[in-house]
């Protein structure tokens, strides 16, 4: 797959601003392994190979196990996730697929039981961030070769 453009040179100011925003959200205080699971799940739903590759690598770097990474797409049936992780993954799916069913009350109730109001905003911002990167990467065939990507 050949990249359609280079976002960093086509629109450097806005791309850098989005990266800075992304980094601020990533450093907002939520657990890094949790955020990587969220990024992986959103990227799976959006079919973003680049982001799945990147965030599985980063999840490993953050101490995530292979088993939990592999089971992310089937998290409902996998017993290895905490209630907090399940709430985050459910919220991730709802917001990534928001056009399908909105943000259902039962999914929000699970989120509300596990996350403070501030954490809910931080998590929602991260879901927005990864969905944005997924859309850029899928639309323009972007990939990061330094993470072992083979074209």
DSSP file (Angstrom, degrees, kcal/mol; ACC not computed):
  #  RESIDUE AA STRUCTURE BP1 BP2  ACC     N-H-->O    O-->H-N    N-H-->O    O-->H-N    TCO  KAPPA ALPHA  PHI   PSI    X-CA   Y-CA   Z-CA
    1    1 A X              0   0    0      0, 0.0     2,-0.5     0, 0.0   150,-0.0   0.000 360.0 360.0 360.0 127.0    0.0    0.0    0.0
    2    2 A X        -     0   0    0      1,-0.0   140,-0.1   140,-0.0     0, 0.0  -0.815 360.0-110.9 -97.9 131.0    1.5    3.3   -1.0
    3    3 A X        -     0   0    0     -2,-0.5   138,-0.2     1,-0.1   139,-0.1  -0.310  16.2-147.4 -58.2 141.4    0.8    6.4    1.1
    4    4 A X  S    S-     0   0    0    136,-2.5     2,-0.3     1,-0.3    -1,-0.1   0.763  74.8 -18.9 -80.8 -27.2   -1.5    8.9   -0.7
    5    5 A X        -     0   0    0    135,-0.8     2,-0.6     0, 0.0    -1,-0.3  -0.964  65.1-104.9-165.0 172.0    0.2   11.8    1.0
    6    6 A X    >>  -     0   0    0     -2,-0.3     4,-2.9     1,-0.1     3,-1.0  -0.939  23.4-162.3-110.7 107.8    2.4   12.8    3.9
    7    7 A X  H 3> S+     0   0    0     -2,-0.6     4,-1.7     1,-0.3     8,-0.3   0.814  88.1  60.6 -60.4 -30.7    0.3   14.5    6.5
    8    8 A X  H 34 S+     0   0    0      1,-0.2    -1,-0.3     2,-0.2     8,-0.1   0.782 117.1  29.3 -71.2 -27.0    3.4   16.0    8.2
    9    9 A X  H <4 S+     0   0    0     -3,-1.0     3,-0.4     2,-0.1    -2,-0.2   0.736 116.4  57.5-101.4 -28.3    4.3   17.9    5.1
   10   10 A X  H  < S+     0   0    0     -4,-2.9    -3,-0.2     1,-0.2    -2,-0.2   0.885 133.9   1.2 -70.2 -38.5    0.9   18.5    3.5
   11   11 A X  S  X S+     0   0    0     -4,-1.7     4,-2.3    -5,-0.3    -1,-0.2  -0.475  75.9 166.7-147.5  68.5   -0.5   20.3    6.6
   12   12 A X  H  > S+     0   0    0     -3,-0.4     4,-2.6     1,-0.2     5,-0.2   0.852  71.9  52.2 -60.9 -40.2    2.3   20.5    9.1
   13   13 A X  H  > S+     0   0    0      1,-0.2     4,-2.1     2,-0.2    -1,-0.2   0.940 115.4  39.1 -65.1 -46.5    0.8   23.0   11.5
   14   14 A X  H  > S+     0   0    0      2,-0.2     4,-2.3     1,-0.2    -1,-0.2   0.862 116.2  51.9 -73.6 -34.4   -2.5   21.3   12.0
   15   15 A X  H  X S+     0   0    0     -4,-2.3     4,-2.3    -8,-0.3    -2,-0.2   0.921 111.9  46.5 -66.7 -42.7   -0.9   17.8   12.1
   16   16 A X  H  X S+     0   0    0     -4,-2.6     4,-2.6    -5,-0.2    -2,-0.2   0.886 111.7  51.9 -64.1 -38.8    1.6   19.0   14.8
   17   17 A X  H  X S+     0   0    0     -4,-2.1     4,-2.4    -5,-0.2    -2,-0.2   0.905 110.1  48.4 -64.7 -40.5   -1.2   20.6   16.7
   18   18 A X  H  X S+     0   0    0     -4,-2.3     4,-2.8     2,-0.2    -2,-0.2   0.897 111.4  50.4 -66.5 -39.3   -3.2   17.4   16.6
   19   19 A X  H  X S+     0   0    0     -4,-2.3     4,-2.7     2,-0.2    -2,-0.2   0.918 110.4  49.4 -62.4 -43.8   -0.1   15.4   17.7
   20   20 A X  H  X S+     0   0    0     -4,-2.6     4,-2.2     2,-0.2    -2,-0.2   0.919 112.8  47.1 -62.3 -43.6    0.4   17.8   20.6
   21   21 A X  H  X S+     0   0    0     -4,-2.4     4,-2.4     2,-0.2    -2,-0.2   0.926 111.6  51.6 -61.4 -45.4   -3.3   17.5   21.6
   22   22 A X  H  X S+     0   0    0     -4,-2.8     4,-2.5     1,-0.2    -2,-0.2   0.914 110.6  47.8 -58.0 -45.5   -3.0   13.7   21.3
   23   23 A X  H  X S+     0   0    0     -4,-2.7     4,-1.6     2,-0.2    -1,-0.2   0.876 109.6  53.0 -65.6 -37.8    0.1   13.6   23.6
   24   24 A X  H  < S+     0   0    0     -4,-2.2    -2,-0.2     2,-0.2    -1,-0.2   0.917 111.5  46.0 -63.6 -42.6   -1.6   15.9   26.1
   25   25 A X  H >< S+     0   0    0     -4,-2.4     3,-1.6     1,-0.2     5,-0.3   0.915 110.8  53.1 -65.4 -42.3   -4.6   13.5   26.3
   26   26 A X  H 3< S+     0   0    0     -4,-2.5     3,-0.4     1,-0.3    -1,-0.2   0.805 112.4  45.3 -63.2 -29.1   -2.3   10.5   26.5
   27   27 A X  T 3< S+     0   0    0     -4,-1.6    -1,-0.3     1,-0.2    -2,-0.2   0.147  80.6 108.8 -98.9  18.1   -0.5   12.1   29.5
   28   28 A X  S <  S-     0   0    0     -3,-1.6    -1,-0.2    94,-0.1    -2,-0.1   0.524  98.8 -91.8 -78.8  -5.1   -3.7   13.2   31.3
   29   29 A X  S    S+     0   0    0      1,-0.4     2,-0.1    -3,-0.4    -2,-0.1   0.298  82.3 128.2 117.0 -11.1   -3.4   10.6   34.0
   30   30 A X  S    S-     0   0    0     -5,-0.3    -1,-0.4     1,-0.1     2,-0.1  -0.461  74.3 -83.1 -74.8 154.2   -5.3    7.5   32.9
   31   31 A X     >  -     0   0    0      1,-0.1     4,-2.4    -2,-0.1     5,-0.2  -0.322  32.9-137.7 -61.8 130.6   -3.4    4.2   33.0
   32   32 A X  H  > S+     0   0    0      1,-0.2     4,-2.3     2,-0.2     5,-0.2   0.913 102.1  51.3 -58.1 -47.2   -1.2    3.7   29.9
   33   33 A X  H  > S+     0   0    0      1,-0.2     4,-2.0    29,-0.2    -1,-0.2   0.905 110.5  50.2 -59.4 -38.5   -2.1    0.0   29.5
   34   34 A X  H  > S+     0   0    0      1,-0.2     4,-2.1     2,-0.2    -1,-0.2   0.934 110.2  49.6 -62.0 -46.2   -5.8    0.9   29.6
   35   35 A X  H  X S+     0   0    0     -4,-2.4     4,-2.5     1,-0.2    -1,-0.2   0.875 108.8  52.8 -62.8 -36.8   -5.4    3.6   27.0
   36   36 A X  H  X S+     0   0    0     -4,-2.3     4,-2.7     2,-0.2    -1,-0.2   0.901 107.4  51.3 -67.3 -38.5   -3.5    1.2   24.7
   37   37 A X  H  X S+     0   0    0     -4,-2.0     4,-2.7     2,-0.2    -2,-0.2   0.914 110.8  49.6 -61.2 -41.5   -6.3   -1.3   24.9
   38   38 A X  H  X S+     0   0    0     -4,-2.1     4,-2.5     2,-0.2     5,-0.2   0.923 111.7  47.9 -61.7 -45.5   -8.7    1.5   24.0
   39   39 A X  H  X S+     0   0    0     -4,-2.5     4,-2.2     1,-0.2    -2,-0.2   0.903 112.4  49.3 -64.0 -41.1   -6.5    2.5   21.0
   40   40 A X  H  X S+     0   0    0     -4,-2.7     4,-2.4     2,-0.2    -2,-0.2   0.945 112.0  47.8 -63.0 -47.7   -6.2   -1.1   19.9
   41   41 A X  H  X S+     0   0    0     -4,-2.7     4,-2.2     1,-0.2    -2,-0.2   0.921 113.3  46.6 -64.5 -43.7  -10.0   -1.7   20.1
   42   42 A X  H  X S+     0   0    0     -4,-2.5     4,-2.3     1,-0.2    -1,-0.2   0.913 112.9  50.6 -62.2 -41.4  -10.9    1.4   18.2
   43   43 A X  H  X>S+     0   0    0     -4,-2.2     5,-2.5    -5,-0.2     4,-0.6   0.849 108.4  52.5 -66.8 -34.9   -8.3    0.7   15.6
   44   44 A X  H ><5S+     0   0    0     -4,-2.4     3,-0.9     2,-0.2    -1,-0.2   0.943 110.6  47.2 -63.4 -47.4   -9.6   -2.9   15.2
   45   45 A X  H 3<5S+     0   0    0     -4,-2.2    -2,-0.2     1,-0.3    -1,-0.2   0.903 115.7  45.2 -60.5 -41.8  -13.2   -1.5   14.6
   46   46 A X  H 3<5S-     0   0    0     -4,-2.3    -1,-0.3    -5,-0.2    -2,-0.2   0.496 108.6-123.9 -83.3  -3.7  -11.9    1.1   12.1
   47   47 A X  T <<5 +     0   0    0     -3,-0.9     2,-1.0    -4,-0.6    -3,-0.2   0.867  51.7 159.9  65.5  37.3   -9.7   -1.4   10.3
   48   48 A X     >< -     0   0    0     -5,-2.5     4,-2.5     1,-0.2     5,-0.2  -0.762  18.5-178.7 -97.7  95.0   -6.5    0.6   10.8
   49   49 A X  H  > S+     0   0    0     -2,-1.0     4,-2.7     1,-0.2     5,-0.2   0.888  81.5  54.5 -59.9 -41.3   -3.6   -1.7   10.4
   50   50 A X  H  > S+     0   0    0     92,-0.3     4,-2.6     1,-0.2    -1,-0.2   0.936 111.8  43.2 -59.0 -47.3   -1.0    1.0   11.1
   51   51 A X  H  > S+     0   0    0      2,-0.2     4,-2.9     1,-0.2     5,-0.3   0.864 112.4  52.0 -71.8 -35.6   -2.7    1.9   14.4
   52   52 A X  H  X S+     0   0    0     -4,-2.5     4,-2.1     2,-0.2     5,-0.3   0.947 112.9  46.9 -61.8 -46.4   -3.2   -1.7   15.4
   53   53 A X  H  X S+     0   0    0     -4,-2.7     4,-1.6    -5,-0.2    -2,-0.2   0.935 116.1  44.3 -58.1 -48.7    0.5   -2.4   14.7
   54   54 A X  H  X S+     0   0    0     -4,-2.6     4,-2.4    -5,-0.2    -2,-0.2   0.923 116.5  43.8 -65.1 -46.2    1.6    0.8   16.6
   55   55 A X  H  X S+     0   0    0     -4,-2.9     4,-1.9     2,-0.2    -1,-0.2   0.753 109.8  53.7 -81.8 -22.8   -0.6    0.3   19.7
   56   56 A X  H  X S+     0   0    0     -4,-2.1     4,-2.1    -5,-0.3    -1,-0.2   0.893 112.0  48.1 -70.2 -38.5    0.0   -3.4   20.1
   57   57 A X  H  X S+     0   0    0     -4,-1.6     4,-2.1    -5,-0.3    -2,-0.2   0.944 114.3  45.3 -61.1 -48.8    3.7   -2.5   20.1
   58   58 A X  H  X S+     0   0    0     -4,-2.4     4,-1.5     1,-0.2    -1,-0.2   0.838 109.3  55.9 -67.6 -32.6    3.2    0.3   22.6
   59   59 A X  H  <>S+     0   0    0     -4,-1.9     5,-2.9     2,-0.2    -1,-0.2   0.920 107.8  48.8 -63.7 -43.0    0.9   -1.9   24.8
   60   60 A X  H ><5S+     0   0    0     -4,-2.1     3,-1.8     1,-0.2    -2,-0.2   0.920 108.8  53.1 -60.8 -42.8    3.7   -4.5   25.0
   61   61 A X  H 3<5S+     0   0    0     -4,-2.1    -1,-0.2     1,-0.3    -2,-0.2   0.818 106.8  53.3 -61.5 -30.4    6.1   -1.7   26.0
   62   62 A X  T 3<5S-     0   0    0     -4,-1.5    -1,-0.3    -5,-0.1   -29,-0.2   0.379 129.0 -97.2 -86.7   3.8    3.7   -0.7   28.7
   63   63 A X  T < 5S+     0   0    0     -3,-1.8    -3,-0.2     1,-0.3    -2,-0.1   0.526  70.7 152.5  96.9   6.6    3.7   -4.2   30.1
   64   64 A X      < -     0   0    0     -5,-2.9    -1,-0.3    -6,-0.2     2,-0.2  -0.425  42.8-119.5 -71.1 146.3    0.5   -5.6   28.5
   65   65 A X     >  -     0   0    0      1,-0.1     4,-2.0    -2,-0.1     5,-0.2  -0.494  12.4-122.2 -85.8 155.4    0.5   -9.4   27.8
   66   66 A X  H  > S+     0   0    0      1,-0.2     4,-3.0     2,-0.2     5,-0.2   0.911 112.1  56.5 -58.4 -43.4    0.2  -11.0   24.4
   67   67 A X  H  > S+     0   0    0      1,-0.2     4,-2.1     2,-0.2    -1,-0.2   0.936 108.9  44.3 -56.8 -49.6   -2.9  -12.8   25.6
   68   68 A X  H  4 S+     0   0    0      1,-0.2     4,-0.4     2,-0.2    -1,-0.2   0.854 113.6  51.4 -67.5 -34.2   -4.8   -9.6   26.6
   69   69 A X  H >< S+     0   0    0     -4,-2.0     3,-1.2     1,-0.2     4,-0.3   0.954 112.0  46.3 -64.4 -48.9   -3.7   -7.9   23.4
   70   70 A X  H >< S+     0   0    0     -4,-3.0     3,-0.6     1,-0.3    -2,-0.2   0.840 112.3  51.2 -62.8 -33.8   -5.0  -10.8   21.2
   71   71 A X  G >< S+     0   0    0     -4,-2.1     3,-1.7    -5,-0.2    -1,-0.3   0.476  78.8  99.1 -85.6  -1.1   -8.3  -11.0   23.1
   72   72 A X  G X  S+     0   0    0     -3,-1.2     3,-1.2    -4,-0.4    -1,-0.2   0.854  79.7  54.9 -55.9 -37.2   -9.1   -7.3   22.8
   73   73 A X  G <  S+     0   0    0     -3,-0.6    -1,-0.3    -4,-0.3     3,-0.1   0.695 117.2  37.1 -71.3 -16.3  -11.5   -8.0   19.9
   74   74 A X  G X> S+     0   0    0     -3,-1.7     3,-1.2    -4,-0.1     4,-1.1  -0.157  75.3 138.8-122.2  37.0  -13.4  -10.5   22.0
   75   75 A X  T <4  +     0   0    0     -3,-1.2     6,-0.2     1,-0.3     3,-0.1   0.771  63.9  63.3 -58.8 -30.5  -13.2   -8.7   25.3
   76   76 A X  T 34 S+     0   0    0      1,-0.2    -1,-0.3    -3,-0.1    -2,-0.1   0.878 112.0  36.0 -63.1 -36.4  -16.8   -9.5   26.3
   77   77 A X  T <4 S+     0   0    0     -3,-1.2     2,-0.5    -6,-0.2    -1,-0.2   0.592  98.9  92.7 -92.0 -12.3  -16.1  -13.2   26.4
   78   78 A X    ><  -     0   0    0     -4,-1.1     3,-0.7    -7,-0.2   -10,-0.0  -0.717  60.8-156.2 -89.6 126.6  -12.5  -13.0   27.7
   79   79 A X  T 3  S+     0   0    0     -2,-0.5    -1,-0.1     1,-0.2    -4,-0.1   0.439  76.5  85.1 -80.1   2.6  -12.2  -13.2   31.6
   80   80 A X  T 3  S+     0   0    0    -13,-0.1     2,-0.4    -5,-0.0    -1,-0.2   0.403  70.3  87.9 -89.5   3.9   -8.9  -11.4   31.7
   81   81 A X  S <  S-     0   0    0     -3,-0.7     2,-0.0    -6,-0.2     0, 0.0  -0.822  72.1-127.1-106.6 143.5  -10.2   -7.8   31.8
   82   82 A X     >  -     0   0    0     -2,-0.4     4,-2.6     1,-0.1     5,-0.2  -0.270  30.4-105.4 -75.7 167.9  -11.2   -5.9   34.9
   83   83 A X  H  > S+     0   0    0      1,-0.2     4,-2.4     2,-0.2     5,-0.2   0.873 123.5  53.4 -61.6 -36.6  -14.6   -4.2   35.2
   84   84 A X  H  > S+     0   0    0      2,-0.2     4,-2.2     1,-0.2    -1,-0.2   0.927 110.2  46.2 -64.6 -44.9  -12.8   -0.8   34.6
   85   85 A X  H  > S+     0   0    0      2,-0.2     4,-2.8     1,-0.2     5,-0.2   0.899 111.6  52.1 -64.7 -40.2  -11.3   -2.1   31.4
   86   86 A X  H  X S+     0   0    0     -4,-2.6     4,-2.6     2,-0.2    -2,-0.2   0.911 109.1  49.9 -62.2 -42.5  -14.6   -3.6   30.3
   87   87 A X  H  X S+     0   0    0     -4,-2.4     4,-2.2     2,-0.2    -1,-0.2   0.913 112.7  47.3 -62.2 -42.3  -16.3   -0.2   30.9
   88   88 A X  H  X S+     0   0    0     -4,-2.2     4,-2.4     2,-0.2    -2,-0.2   0.909 113.1  47.8 -66.7 -41.7  -13.6    1.5   28.9
   89   89 A X  H  X S+     0   0    0     -4,-2.8     4,-2.4     2,-0.2    -2,-0.2   0.885 111.7  50.1 -68.1 -38.1  -13.8   -1.0   26.0
   90   90 A X  H  X S+     0   0    0     -4,-2.6     4,-2.4    -5,-0.2    -2,-0.2   0.914 112.5  47.0 -63.8 -42.9  -17.6   -0.8   25.9
   91   91 A X  H  X S+     0   0    0     -4,-2.2     4,-2.6     2,-0.2     5,-0.3   0.883 110.3  54.1 -65.3 -39.0  -17.5    3.0   25.8
   92   92 A X  H  X S+     0   0    0     -4,-2.4     4,-2.6     2,-0.2     5,-0.2   0.940 110.3  45.5 -59.8 -48.5  -14.8    2.8   23.1
   93   93 A X  H  X S+     0   0    0     -4,-2.4     4,-2.1     1,-0.2    -2,-0.2   0.925 112.6  50.9 -62.4 -44.4  -17.0    0.6   21.0
   94   94 A X  H  < S+     0   0    0     -4,-2.4     7,-0.3     1,-0.2    -2,-0.2   0.926 115.8  40.6 -60.5 -45.5  -20.1    2.8   21.5
   95   95 A X  H >< S+     0   0    0     -4,-2.6     3,-1.1     1,-0.2    -1,-0.2   0.845 113.5  52.6 -75.6 -33.0  -18.3    6.0   20.6
   96   96 A X  H 3< S+     0   0    0     -4,-2.6     3,-0.2    -5,-0.3    -1,-0.2   0.864 121.9  33.1 -67.6 -34.2  -16.4    4.5   17.7
   97   97 A X  T >X S+     0   0    0     -4,-2.1     3,-2.1    -5,-0.2     4,-0.9  -0.117  80.4 137.7-108.1  33.3  -19.7    3.2   16.3
   98   98 A X  H <>  +     0   0    0     -3,-1.1     4,-2.1     1,-0.3    -1,-0.2   0.756  63.4  62.7 -58.3 -29.7  -21.8    6.1   17.5
   99   99 A X  H 34 S+     0   0    0     -3,-0.2    -1,-0.3     1,-0.2    -2,-0.1   0.778 101.0  55.6 -66.5 -24.7  -23.8    6.4   14.3
  100  100 A X  H <4 S-     0   0    0     -3,-2.1    -2,-0.2    -6,-0.2    -1,-0.2   0.948 135.3 -12.9 -73.2 -50.3  -25.2    2.9   14.9
  101  101 A X  H  < S-     0   0    0     -4,-0.9    -2,-0.2     1,-0.4    -3,-0.1   0.301  84.6-129.9-139.1   7.4  -26.7    3.2   18.4
  102  102 A X     <  -     0   0    0     -4,-2.1     2,-0.6    -5,-0.3    -1,-0.4  -0.457  60.8 -43.6  72.2-148.7  -25.5    6.4   20.0
  103  103 A X  S    S-     0   0    0     -2,-0.1    -1,-0.1    -8,-0.0     5,-0.1  -0.831  71.4-142.5-119.3  88.3  -24.1    6.2   23.5
  104  104 A X     >  -     0   0    0     -2,-0.6     4,-2.2     1,-0.1     3,-0.2  -0.093  12.7-123.2 -59.4 148.2  -26.5    3.8   25.2
  105  105 A X  H  > S+     0   0    0      1,-0.2     4,-2.7     2,-0.2     5,-0.2   0.853 109.5  54.5 -58.8 -38.9  -27.5    4.4   28.9
  106  106 A X  H  > S+     0   0    0      2,-0.2     4,-1.7     1,-0.2    -1,-0.2   0.883 109.4  47.3 -67.6 -35.9  -26.4    0.9   30.0
  107  107 A X  H  > S+     0   0    0     -3,-0.2     4,-1.9     2,-0.2    -1,-0.2   0.894 113.5  48.4 -70.4 -39.1  -22.9    1.4   28.5
  108  108 A X  H  X S+     0   0    0     -4,-2.2     4,-3.3     2,-0.2     5,-0.2   0.899 107.6  55.5 -66.3 -38.8  -22.7    4.8   30.1
  109  109 A X  H  X S+     0   0    0     -4,-2.7     4,-1.7     1,-0.2    -2,-0.2   0.903 107.6  49.0 -60.5 -40.8  -23.8    3.4   33.5
  110  110 A X  H  X S+     0   0    0     -4,-1.7     4,-0.7     2,-0.2    -1,-0.2   0.910 113.6  47.0 -64.0 -41.7  -21.0    0.9   33.4
  111  111 A X  H >X S+     0   0    0     -4,-1.9     4,-2.3     1,-0.2     3,-1.2   0.933 110.5  52.1 -62.4 -47.1  -18.5    3.7   32.6
  112  112 A X  H 3< S+     0   0    0     -4,-3.3    -1,-0.2     1,-0.3    -2,-0.2   0.798 105.4  55.9 -63.1 -29.9  -19.9    5.9   35.3
  113  113 A X  H 3< S+     0   0    0     -4,-1.7    -1,-0.3    -5,-0.2    -2,-0.2   0.717 118.9  31.3 -73.6 -20.7  -19.5    3.1   37.9
  114  114 A X  H << S+     0   0    0     -3,-1.2     2,-0.4    -4,-0.7    -2,-0.2   0.644 115.2  53.1-112.2 -20.8  -15.8    2.8   37.1
  115  115 A X  S  < S-     0   0    0     -4,-2.3    -1,-0.1    -5,-0.1     5,-0.0  -0.945  73.7-124.6-126.6 138.7  -14.6    6.3   36.1
  116  116 A X     >  -     0   0    0     -2,-0.4     4,-2.3     1,-0.1     5,-0.2  -0.243  40.1-101.8 -66.1 167.1  -14.8    9.7   37.8
  117  117 A X  H  > S+     0   0    0      1,-0.2     4,-1.7     2,-0.2     5,-0.1   0.913 125.6  49.8 -59.4 -42.7  -16.4   12.5   35.8
  118  118 A X  H  > S+     0   0    0      1,-0.2     4,-2.3     2,-0.2    -1,-0.2   0.925 110.5  49.5 -62.5 -44.3  -13.0   13.9   35.0
  119  119 A X  H  > S+     0   0    0      1,-0.2     4,-3.0     2,-0.2     5,-0.2   0.853 105.7  58.1 -63.6 -34.3  -11.7   10.4   33.9
  120  120 A X  H  X S+     0   0    0     -4,-2.3     4,-2.4     2,-0.2    -1,-0.2   0.906 108.0  46.1 -61.7 -41.0  -14.8   10.0   31.7
  121  121 A X  H  X S+     0   0    0     -4,-1.7     4,-2.6     2,-0.2    -2,-0.2   0.933 113.1  49.3 -66.2 -45.2  -13.8   13.2   29.8
  122  122 A X  H  X S+     0   0    0     -4,-2.3     4,-2.0     2,-0.2    -2,-0.2   0.917 113.4  46.3 -60.9 -44.2  -10.2   12.1   29.5
  123  123 A X  H  X S+     0   0    0     -4,-3.0     4,-2.3     2,-0.2    -1,-0.2   0.919 112.4  50.2 -64.5 -43.7  -11.2    8.7   28.2
  124  124 A X  H  X S+     0   0    0     -4,-2.4     4,-2.2    -5,-0.2    -2,-0.2   0.891 109.1  52.0 -63.1 -39.4  -13.7   10.2   25.8
  125  125 A X  H  X S+     0   0    0     -4,-2.6     4,-2.6     2,-0.2    -1,-0.2   0.897 108.9  50.8 -63.1 -39.3  -11.0   12.6   24.5
  126  126 A X  H  X S+     0   0    0     -4,-2.0     4,-2.8     2,-0.2     5,-0.3   0.900 108.5  51.5 -65.5 -39.2   -8.7    9.6   23.9
  127  127 A X  H  X S+     0   0    0     -4,-2.3     4,-2.1     1,-0.2    -1,-0.2   0.907 111.0  48.7 -63.3 -40.4  -11.4    7.8   22.0
  128  128 A X  H  X S+     0   0    0     -4,-2.2     4,-2.1     2,-0.2    -2,-0.2   0.926 111.3  50.9 -61.8 -44.0  -11.8   10.9   19.9
  129  129 A X  H  X S+     0   0    0     -4,-2.6     4,-2.4     2,-0.2     5,-0.2   0.952 111.7  44.5 -59.9 -52.3   -8.0   11.1   19.4
  130  130 A X  H  X S+     0   0    0     -4,-2.8     4,-2.8     1,-0.2    -1,-0.2   0.880 111.8  53.0 -66.9 -35.3   -7.6    7.5   18.2
  131  131 A X  H  X S+     0   0    0     -4,-2.1     4,-2.1    -5,-0.3    -1,-0.2   0.890 109.3  50.7 -63.8 -36.7  -10.6    7.7   15.9
  132  132 A X  H  X S+     0   0    0     -4,-2.1     4,-2.1     2,-0.2    -2,-0.2   0.937 112.3  44.9 -63.6 -47.1   -9.1   10.8   14.4
  133  133 A X  H  X S+     0   0    0     -4,-2.4     4,-2.9     1,-0.2     5,-0.2   0.898 111.1  54.8 -64.3 -39.8   -5.7    9.1   13.8
  134  134 A X  H  X S+     0   0    0     -4,-2.8     4,-2.8    -5,-0.2     5,-0.3   0.929 109.0  47.8 -57.5 -45.0   -7.5    6.0   12.5
  135  135 A X  H  X S+     0   0    0     -4,-2.1     4,-2.2     1,-0.2     5,-0.2   0.883 112.6  47.8 -67.6 -38.6   -9.3    8.1    9.9
  136  136 A X  H  X S+     0   0    0     -4,-2.1     4,-2.2     2,-0.2     6,-0.3   0.942 115.2  45.5 -64.1 -46.4   -6.1    9.9    8.8
  137  137 A X  H  X>S+     0   0    0     -4,-2.9     5,-1.7     2,-0.2     4,-0.7   0.916 117.3  42.6 -66.4 -43.9   -4.2    6.6    8.5
  138  138 A X  H ><5S+     0   0    0     -4,-2.8     3,-0.6    -5,-0.2    -1,-0.2   0.933 115.8  48.9 -68.4 -44.7   -6.9    4.7    6.7
  139  139 A X  H 3<5S+     0   0    0     -4,-2.2    -2,-0.2    -5,-0.3    -1,-0.2   0.884 124.4  28.6 -62.4 -40.4   -7.8    7.6    4.4
  140  140 A X  H 3<5S-     0   0    0     -4,-2.2  -136,-2.5    -5,-0.2  -135,-0.8   0.263 104.9-117.3-110.1  11.8   -4.3    8.4    3.3
  141  141 A X  T <<5 +     0   0    0     -4,-0.7     2,-0.2    -3,-0.6    -3,-0.2   0.905  51.3 175.0  54.9  46.7   -2.7    4.9    3.7
  142  142 A X      < +     0   0    0     -5,-1.7     2,-0.3    -6,-0.3   -92,-0.3  -0.581   5.4 166.8 -84.8 145.6   -0.3    6.1    6.4
  143  143 A X        -     0   0    0     -2,-0.2     2,-0.7   -93,-0.1  -140,-0.1  -0.988  35.1-129.1-154.5 158.2    2.0    3.7    8.2
  144  144 A X    > > -     0   0    0     -2,-0.3     3,-1.4     1,-0.1     5,-0.5  -0.897  17.3-170.9-111.4 101.3    5.0    3.8   10.5
  145  145 A X  G > 5S+     0   0    0     -2,-0.7     3,-1.4     1,-0.3     4,-0.3   0.715  75.8  75.1 -67.8 -20.3    7.8    1.5    9.1
  146  146 A X  G 3 5S+     0   0    0      1,-0.3    -1,-0.3     2,-0.2    -2,-0.0   0.642  86.0  65.4 -69.0 -11.3   10.0    1.8   12.2
  147  147 A X  G < 5S-     0   0    0     -3,-1.4    -1,-0.3     1,-0.0    -2,-0.1   0.110 129.4 -86.6 -98.0  22.4    7.6   -0.6   14.1
  148  148 A X  T < 5S+     0   0    0     -3,-1.4     2,-0.2     1,-0.3    -2,-0.2   0.622  70.7 164.0  89.4  13.1    8.3   -3.5   11.8
  149  149 A X      < -     0   0    0     -5,-0.5     2,-0.6    -4,-0.3    -1,-0.3  -0.453  22.4-157.6 -66.1 131.2    5.8   -2.8    9.1
  150  150 A X              0   0    0     -2,-0.2    -1,-0.0     1,-0.1    -5,-0.0  -0.956 360.0 360.0-114.0 116.6    6.4   -4.8    6.0
  151  151 A X              0   0    0     -2,-0.6    -1,-0.1    -6,-0.0    -2,-0.0   0.455 360.0 360.0 -82.3 360.0    4.9   -3.3    2.8
